[in-house]
């Protein structure tokens, strides 16, 4: 039995945008897709039933956070991430590589793997390619990621190349370490903003025949146009018949630009984090709900949005934030994730109809126009 | 049209427990009932759809908090509390009297009413019986409360009597000020722990023919048995054919003791507040979910509870609290409100079957036994 199947259903005739389906043991993911981030086994503030209602088809969990608390063995005992969290649809776990770069303290990397201190209490841990896979097998997501070496940008060519080459060697070790047949393993392309290195890394990983390919190490401070150019440069070297995942990206416009360049999967904390900070994404651009202009505004955030927040008024949501009610962050998180899901659903439909570029232009025009009075 | 109707359907043959229905413009409330507290237009952390799933039939809003933020006029403009919050079932607002006693600063009371400073920013406000009714008419709940004068216990007889007599005079002014026909007005019996005063107050209010009667000024520091004795003393003087509401009470055992003594309605922040602090109410007594004993516990909080929290493990909920995830407080709030609703539903059924005292004994026995290993 092959529980994984990626089917490329249609390619947009005017761009590199792709419409596909990723079949997993926990169900089908329609691509392009956006994965909300459930770092520690919960998309912050969103009960699983409400998360399903946002239209989310696949959720991301973080290996780094979960290995620290509650620990992978406890999650495994409790039925893996699906049993633990109650989320019944597909899940993906990252490998921990990015958090060792962005969050852990005193991370030291050598060929064997990484040693680091927990950002919570400073206790010491080691993580290797084999260890990351073992943890991800215990967590039991449908898609697991190879353990990669992430470095800051900008950085010297030598440092970027060293990390990229190590990422390839580690990817092979991950592939060899993997035991579970019911999980798909994706390789991660590194190489900073150097197109030659990205190409080399993509070709090396393609030889290892992963079930999907991620572009990692972007959205770490470079300009958006640099990121887009980099995606465009690496895309031709990623196998056409496998899903492509742009890690940690991004804003709504970044999703559309990524899809245009052939990306199928995204994840980002932005809809949830910005929602907690009273910012709502809309087709008219961001709406800051603490603003006094919404004090008596009886309209929903968006007329056509089916989410629970949009069954209330802007004035009510503003009231929740000005009084510090938890329900404000909850409702805007739900709205923003719903917004992202509506955005990728719109993109999927537009690709099917060969009008993806028009769809992008409509969305960009709305975002530029801003929220009307 | 008379939009309000209280029907006493059955009286327990071995206690004063009563089974009734309160019909309101927004639907029927089965009594005995428990009202979760939505102080500022939100039961903290609980989306309205999930609140409906708890089995709650009527929710309380606080006049004091809502008059300060966002202000009664804004709530009225946005469709009253029902339109504002999205809660479609019955609602009740208190009068502000209790918060002037418990929360506001520098409250000064004279015969006309009260002046006080907001606990938020110290700005000055006045509240009179007429003003409280006007605000509650703007808020638009199904049941509104007379403006009462609450004093601390213990207190001198003169102070308690003065406040009780003022409460009666203010109740009459509230009745005379009330204009909306689609709202029921309840009088509030004061009188501290003095049975004579309670009886006098109840009889005076009964003459004014309210649509319901509350027992106020209890659960302010006295012993539970003092409260129970006081309820028992005043109950015979409350009209049999009207609902009785014990304000701000209480623990699960207080609900059962109140029901036994003829109370029909309760409200309390305890299920939500304790839930936010990692305490779950169960038939085996309170469960403190931060406790390490639950670290690997795969069982739900309670086997037979239908709430979303009980579709997870104790270990998962503990993990949410130890990592500071918002979903922990959310899930335990939902569980605890569901627990209270299951408790009053059980009481209603037991009353119908004339086995209310047995029901109480079963519950008390479970609570005494504690959570098994």
Interface residues (C-beta under 8 A of the other chain):
Chain A: X40 X41 X42 X44 X45 X46 X47 X48 X49 X50 X65 X69 X70 X74 X77 X78 X79 X83 X84 X85 X86 X295 X296 X298 X308 X311 X312 X313 X315 X316 X319 X320 X322 X323 X325 X326 X327 X329 X330 X331 X334
Chain B: X40 X41 X42 X44 X45 X46 X47 X48 X49 X50 X65 X69 X70 X74 X77 X78 X79 X83 X84 X85 X86 X295 X296 X298 X308 X311 X312 X313 X315 X316 X319 X320 X322 X323 X325 X326 X327 X329 X330 X331 X334
